[in-house]
């Protein structure tokens, strides 16, 4: 019998995996896997668990939110990154799982897909030559929403909590002057938001990266929002976020490599967690670096 390692966050979302753990393991066994389950003990523990145990198992499944998935991918030894990874999305917004067409509201179906889904090659990013980026890095308004929103509020309101926190932050805009350089150009301006992503949903907002996100094309989607010059501009930005219809305040591009430079340290969010205050940040796309079992149908792009 093949051996499966389930690394899961028992506190993700409303503790769904912990409550359904017995049935999840039964499904894995029905597919021929002897399962060992490891519950993470705190932030960063998924990195350690993957690094310490992955080589001893035939298949790895991650249970929790996007942050837990990012930790496990970060911790995977280099010689294990060619394996298929299963994912049980049990966080609050489950941004990346939406891109993978995995059900966040049906853990039994997600468990089946985690061992028998369609293999989806995924680009990931390398930040400043040593940190892994699974699906998004961002600064400015909305970027700190996922890690600043209290867990109790997330559990009560789900994705609405992220939206409420993001909208509240618009009242205290603090623009960042950034020089942005990518493989086909550069610009310098004041921005209230910047995002490098490989996902159709970020922070609970769908469509910020565009409607057609290709996970294995060697390029990230980049969105920059300029500082509004008037109340009218601010209202237009808010309306554009709701309607998913960008206007002249938005800059959208695709690139395989991008750098950000600022005079003052800027707080970054990486895969929904605090990524540090940085003056310089460089992201390089690593094409098809991991493979995740998905619910996508053959030939679909989103």
N, C-alpha and C positions, 0 to 999 in steps of 0.2 A: 504493500500500500504506500502511495506517495505521501510525503509529509508537507503539511501546510502550516505556516506561521501567520496568525492573525494578530496584528499590532493595533490595538484600539484605544481610543480615549473614552473612558467610562463617564466623563462629564460633558461630552459634546452634546449640543442641543439639549434635549430633555432626558438624556441618559437612555436613549432608545436601544442602543446596542446592548448595554448591560441588562436591560429588561428582556431582550429577545435572544440572549446569547446561546441558550440551549438549542433553540430552533435553528439558529444560524449554523451552529456546529453540525447539527443533523444534516442540513443541506450539503455542507462540505463533504461529510462522510458519504452521502448518497452519490456524490460525484467521485468517490474513490480516494478521498484525502483523510489522513489521520491528522487531526488538528491540535496545535498547541496555541493557546490564547495568552497574550501578554497585555495587561492593562497599563498604559502609561501612567507615571506618577506625577508628572508635572511638565512644564514647558521644557522642550529640548530632549525629553526622554525618548521620543520616537527616533531621534538621530542615533542615540546610544543603542537602542534595541536593534535597529536595523544593522548597524555596524557590527554588533557583537554576535548576532544570531542568524542573519540571513543566509550565510554560506551553508548552514546545516539543514536547510529546507529546500524542497523542490518548488514551492510556490509561496508568494507573499501576498497577503491581503491586508489592506489598511482600512480601519474603521474609525470614523470621526469626521471632523470638518476638513476644509482645505488646508488649514495649518498643519494638521496631523499628517496629511498626505505629503506636504512639502518636507516635513521633518524626516519621514521615512525615506523619501527619494534622496534627500541630502545625505542620509547615513548609509545608504546602500554601498557596499564595496564596489569598486570599479568592475570587477569580474562578475557582478550580479546584475548589472544594469541592462544586460541583454535579455533578461527574463521578463515574462508577462507579469504585470502587477494587477491585483484585483482591488477594487475600491468600494467600500460601503459608505455612502455619503450620509452622515448623521449629524452634521453641523446645523447652523441656523439658516444661512443663505445658500450653502452648497453651490457656490459660483461655478467652480470648475466642473462639477458633476453635470451641470446643465449642458456644458459644451460636449460632454461625453455621452449625453442622453441616458444618464443613469437615474433611476427613480429615487428621489429623496423621501418619498412617502410610503414606500413599500420595501422594507428591508429584506423580506424573503426573496422577492424578485431580484433585488440588488445582490443578494448572496449568490443566487444562481449565475448572474452575469459576472460576478467576481471570479468564478472558476470556469465559466463556459461562454463568456461574452466574445464579441468580435475584437480582435487585437487592433488597437489604434496606436500608431506611432505618434509620438509627441515631441515637439521641440521643447527644450528648456533653456533657461538663460544662465549665464555666469556673470555674477556681479563682482566688479573689481578683481577679477581673476581668481576668486576663491569662494564666493557664496552662491548657493544654488537659488535660482528663481524658477518656480514651477509654472505660475500663470500670471502674476501681476506684481509690479512695483509702482508705487504712486506717491505723490506729495501734494500738499495743499488740502483744500476743503474736500470732504468725503474720504480722503485717504486714511485718516485715523479712525474712521467710524467703526470699523470692525473690532479694533482692539480697545477703543475708548468706550464703547457701549457696554454698560453693565450687563453681566451674564443673566441676571434676573429679568432685565428688560428684554433681552434677546429671547429668553424662554417664553415670555408672555406675549410678545408682539411679532416674533419672527422677523421676516424681511422688513416689515413696517418700521421696526426699531432703527434699522440702518437708515432708512429714508428720513425719518424724523430727526435723527442726529445730524444727518447731512444738511438738511434744510435749515436747521437751527444755526449751523455754523456759518451760513451765508450772511447772517447779520453782523458778523465780526470778521469780515474779509481782511486777510493780511497777505498782500501780493508778495511774490518772490521773484527777484530779478535773476534770470537764468540765461546762460549761454548754452544753447543746445546744438550739438554737432552730430550728424548722422552720415551714412555712406553716400548721400547725394546732395548734401547741403548743410547749412547752419543758419541760426538766427539767434537774436538776443532780444528779450522783451520781459515785461512783468506778467507773471502768470498766477492765477489763483488755484490752478490744478494742472497736474501732469501725470500721465499714466503710460506705462509700457506693459502690454498684456498679450495673452494668447488665450482669450476666453470670451464667450458671448455675453457673459454676465459678470459684473464687478460690483461688490458691495450691495448686491440686491438690485442694481440697475441693469436692465438688459439693453443691448444695442449701443452702448457707449463706444464700443470698438468697431461698430459696423455690423451689418447683417450677415456677412459671409466670412467667418473666421476659419482659416485652414490651419489645422494643428501641426502639420508636418511640411510646411512650405519654406522653412528656413528664415522666416521673417516674423517680427512682432508688429502688432498694431500699436501706434502711438497716438495719444490724444493730448493736446494742450489747450487750455482755456485761458485767454487773455484777461487781464484785470478790466472789469467794466469801468467805463468812464462816466457813466450816469446811471440814474435809477432805471431809465428805460433799458439800458444795456443789461443791467442786473435782472430785470424782469424777463428780458429775452433769453438770457442764459437759463434761468429757472424753467421757462416754458420749453426751451429746447431739450433740457434734461428729461422733462416729463414726456414730451412728444417724440423724442428720439429724432428730432430734425435739427441738426447742427446749423449754426449761422456764422456770420463773419467773425464772431469772437472765438470760434473753434478752429484749431489747426489739426488736421488728421493726416497721418502718413504711415508708411510701412518701411521697415528697415531691418537688416540683419545685425546691425551694430549701432549703438547710440551712446553719447556721453552728455552729462549734465555738469555744469560748473557754476558756482555761485560764490559771492564774497562772504556771505554768512552761512553757517551750518544750517541745513534744511532737514527737517524730520521726514523720514521715508517710511512707508509701510511696504512690507514684502510678504506676499501671500497671506495678507490679513493680519500679520503680526508686526510689531514695532521693529523697524530695520535699522534704527540709529539716526543720529544727526550728522550729515555729511556735507562737505563742501564740493566733493568730486564724486561722481558715480558713473561708472561705465558698465554697460550691459552688452554682452555678446551672445548671439543666438547659437545654440548647439543643436543642429538639426537632428530630429529623430533619435534623441538621446535615450528616451525611455519608451516602453510600450505598456499601455494600460488597457485592460479589458473593458470594453464599453458596450453601450446599448445601441450604438449607431448601426444603421443599416448600410449595406454595401452601396457605395456611390454617393452617400450624403456628405455634405460639407459642414453641417451644423446640427 
